[in-house]
Amino acid sequence: MTARHGGFSTACERQACDECSDLRDGHGLRVFALAGFSVGGLNCWENWMPLARCALYAQGIDVHVACWPGNVRNTADITRFIAR
């Protein structure tokens, strides 16, 4: 993720910022080869964005790293959306 994002903006900043609009539709997100797997990930609220996840799936992602300061309920909910 640091290869894609120089730094992380807040959710509100990204929704309002045209320079960050690529994150809404997944444009520019990449997966990386690591030990025979394709690895990629999203940060915090980005995991709830279907087009961002779809952009990673379209690149054949094997391992999705979903990072956020969550709680058990949110983790259980988002896992159902991320798993395919």
Buried (B, 14 or more C-beta within 10 A) or exposed (E): BEEBBEEBBEEEEBEEEEEEEBBEBBEEBEBBEEEEEBBBBBBBBBBBBEEBBEBBBEBEBEEBEBEBEBEEEEEEEBEEEBEE
